[in-house]
Structure formats: structure tokens, C-alpha cells
Amino acid sequence: MKLEIKESQEELYKMLSEQKTASGKERVQALYLLKSKQVKSIAELVKILARKRITLQRWLRLYREGGISNLLLERKSTGRPPLITKEVREKLEKELEQPEGFKSYEEIRRHLEALEGIEVSYKVVHDTVHYKMKAKLKVPRPVGIKHDAEAEEEFKKNYRRP
């Protein structure tokens, strides 16, 4: 294993205590163990750190390519792209603001399938609209069978607050 560690043993020890994340601490610890010659090979390092060989080789490659700063750089996984894109969400938001709106998430799902060509499940539509967009559906409250609209209007006209 040919790796020249530029930092001194004391610097690495100090860095070890300064690390905020567990992954950063592990990475610096790997360099420290190699620099202090407590381990002589990756196989020994695998046993001590309980990491796979390929992971340790990746860390050492990152260190070789860009030093300690590259090794400790936190990389964020991009993840899977959303099925309902930002542009489609913006269009949907405008349509939800209309007075007629949508009565159900299933209606939104069918609308997306027909106009945008996006086939998504009910759950995806519900999560996107309800949790991510924080939008409400335009559903009137249920009215009783015996409801009299004229009586309601009459009450509103004549009611005075005390």
C-alpha cells in the first residue's frame, strides 16, 4: 500500500477530536492508524474499523486525489428524481387555486395522466399535493338532507350578535 500521508500524527489526532460526524471521525481515524503505523495493511484496517475493503480503498483514493479536505467533504446523494416534476407541480398549484379545483386526489391523478402523461399512484399524488404542496382540495362540506337554504339566509339577515 503506497500512500503518503502529508499530515503529522499530532495533526491527525487533533483532527480526530474536532470531527463533528461519525463518518468524518472514521476517515481521520483510518489515516491516523496508518500514519502511527498501528496497522500495516488495509486488511488490518478492515478488522479495526469494521468497514469493507472497498470502502477503505475509496477513502484512500479520495485522500490521494484531493487531500484531507476531499476526504472529509460531505457528499449528498441526489436520490431518485420525483415523478411529478417541479414544472408540473407549478401548473397543478395554479389549477388548485381555481374556484372549481379538484374534488379528489383520484381526480388529480387522472388529470395528470391525461394532460401531462404522468402515470403515478394515488399515494404519490396524495403525498405531493397534501404534504409537499400543502394544498387543500375544493370539497364543500356535506349538507344535511333537511337543509333549507332559504331559512339559512333568513337567519343570517336577522341574527344580531349580543
C-alpha positions as CSV (number, residue, x, y, z in Angstrom):
1,M,0.0,0.0,0.0
2,K,1.6,3.2,-1.2
3,L,0.1,6.2,0.5
4,E,1.9,9.3,1.6
5,I,0.0,11.0,4.4
6,K,1.0,14.6,4.5
7,E,-0.4,15.5,7.9
8,S,1.6,14.7,11.0
9,Q,0.4,12.2,13.6
10,E,-0.3,15.0,16.1
11,E,-2.4,16.9,13.5
12,L,-4.4,13.8,12.7
13,Y,-5.0,13.2,16.4
14,K,-6.2,16.8,16.9
15,M,-8.5,16.5,13.8
16,L,-9.9,13.3,15.2
17,S,-11.3,15.1,18.2
18,E,-12.6,18.0,16.1
19,Q,-14.7,15.9,13.8
20,K,-18.5,16.5,14.1
21,T,-19.7,13.5,12.2
22,A,-19.1,9.8,12.8
23,S,-18.1,9.3,9.1
24,G,-15.5,12.1,9.4
25,K,-14.1,10.6,12.6
26,E,-13.8,7.2,11.0
27,R,-12.0,8.6,7.9
28,V,-9.5,10.6,10.0
29,Q,-9.0,7.5,12.3
30,A,-8.1,5.4,9.3
31,L,-5.4,7.9,8.3
32,Y,-4.2,8.2,12.0
33,L,-3.9,4.4,12.3
34,L,-1.9,4.2,9.1
35,K,0.4,7.2,10.0
36,S,1.1,5.9,13.5
37,K,1.9,2.5,12.0
38,Q,-0.6,0.8,14.3
39,V,-1.8,-1.0,11.1
40,K,0.3,-2.1,8.2
41,S,-2.3,-3.1,5.7
42,I,-5.9,-2.5,4.6
43,A,-6.8,-5.9,5.8
44,E,-5.9,-4.9,9.4
45,L,-7.7,-1.6,9.0
46,V,-10.8,-3.5,7.8
47,K,-10.8,-5.5,11.0
48,I,-10.3,-2.5,13.3
49,L,-12.8,-0.1,11.6
50,A,-15.3,-2.9,10.7
51,R,-15.7,-1.5,7.2
52,K,-15.4,-3.2,3.8
53,R,-12.1,-3.2,2.0
54,I,-13.7,-1.4,-1.0
55,T,-14.9,1.4,1.3
56,L,-11.5,2.0,2.8
57,Q,-9.9,1.9,-0.7
58,R,-12.4,4.6,-1.8
59,W,-11.5,6.7,1.2
60,L,-7.8,6.4,0.5
61,R,-8.4,7.2,-3.2
62,L,-10.3,10.4,-2.2
63,Y,-7.4,11.3,0.1
64,R,-4.8,10.7,-2.7
65,E,-6.9,12.8,-5.2
66,G,-7.6,15.9,-3.0
67,G,-6.1,15.6,0.4
68,I,-7.8,15.7,3.8
69,S,-10.4,18.3,2.6
70,N,-11.6,15.9,-0.2
71,L,-11.7,13.0,2.2
72,L,-13.9,14.9,4.7
73,L,-16.2,16.5,2.1
74,E,-19.8,15.6,2.8
75,R,-21.4,14.4,-0.4
76,K,-25.1,14.3,-0.6
77,S,-26.9,11.6,-2.5
78,T,-29.1,13.0,-5.2
79,G,-31.7,10.2,-4.8
80,R,-34.4,9.3,-7.3
81,P,-35.9,12.2,-9.2
82,P,-39.6,13.0,-8.3
83,L,-42.2,11.5,-10.6
84,I,-44.1,14.8,-10.5
85,T,-41.6,17.4,-11.7
86,K,-41.4,21.0,-10.5
87,E,-43.0,22.4,-13.6
88,V,-45.9,20.1,-13.4
89,R,-46.3,20.9,-9.7
90,E,-46.4,24.6,-10.5
91,K,-49.2,24.0,-13.1
92,L,-51.1,21.9,-10.6
93,E,-50.8,24.6,-8.0
94,K,-52.4,27.1,-10.3
95,E,-55.2,24.7,-11.1
96,L,-55.8,24.0,-7.4
97,E,-56.1,27.8,-6.8
98,Q,-59.1,27.9,-9.3
99,P,-62.5,28.1,-7.7
100,E,-63.6,24.8,-9.2
101,G,-60.4,23.0,-8.2
102,F,-60.4,19.2,-7.8
103,K,-62.7,17.2,-5.7
104,S,-60.4,14.2,-5.0
105,Y,-56.8,13.0,-5.3
106,E,-58.0,10.4,-7.8
107,E,-59.3,13.2,-10.0
108,I,-55.9,14.9,-9.8
109,R,-54.2,11.6,-10.7
110,R,-56.4,11.1,-13.7
111,H,-55.8,14.8,-14.7
112,L,-52.0,14.2,-14.6
113,E,-52.3,11.1,-16.6
114,A,-54.5,12.7,-19.3
115,L,-52.8,16.1,-19.7
116,E,-49.2,15.5,-18.6
117,G,-48.8,11.9,-19.5
118,I,-47.6,11.1,-16.0
119,E,-48.8,7.8,-14.5
120,V,-48.5,7.9,-10.8
121,S,-50.2,6.2,-7.9
122,Y,-52.8,7.7,-5.7
123,K,-50.3,7.7,-2.8
124,V,-47.8,9.7,-4.8
125,V,-50.4,12.3,-5.7
126,H,-51.7,12.5,-2.1
127,D,-48.1,12.9,-0.7
128,T,-47.2,15.5,-3.3
129,V,-50.4,17.6,-3.0
130,H,-51.1,17.3,0.7
131,Y,-47.6,17.2,2.3
132,K,-45.2,18.8,-0.2
133,M,-47.5,21.4,-1.8
134,K,-49.6,21.9,1.4
135,A,-52.7,22.3,-0.9
136,K,-56.3,21.7,0.0
137,L,-58.9,20.2,-2.2
138,K,-62.1,22.2,-3.1
139,V,-64.6,19.9,-1.4
140,P,-67.7,21.5,0.0
141,R,-68.8,20.4,3.5
142,P,-71.6,17.9,3.5
143,V,-75.1,19.4,3.9
144,G,-78.0,17.5,5.7
145,I,-81.0,16.2,3.8
146,K,-83.3,18.6,5.6
147,H,-81.2,21.6,5.0
148,D,-83.2,24.7,4.0
149,A,-81.1,27.3,2.2
150,E,-83.8,30.0,2.4
151,A,-84.1,29.6,6.2
152,E,-80.3,29.8,6.5
153,E,-80.3,33.2,4.6
154,E,-83.2,34.5,6.7
155,F,-81.3,33.6,9.9
156,K,-78.1,35.3,8.7
157,K,-80.1,38.5,7.9
158,N,-81.9,38.7,11.3
159,Y,-79.2,37.4,13.6
160,R,-77.6,40.1,15.8
161,R,-74.6,39.4,17.9
162,P,-75.1,40.2,21.6
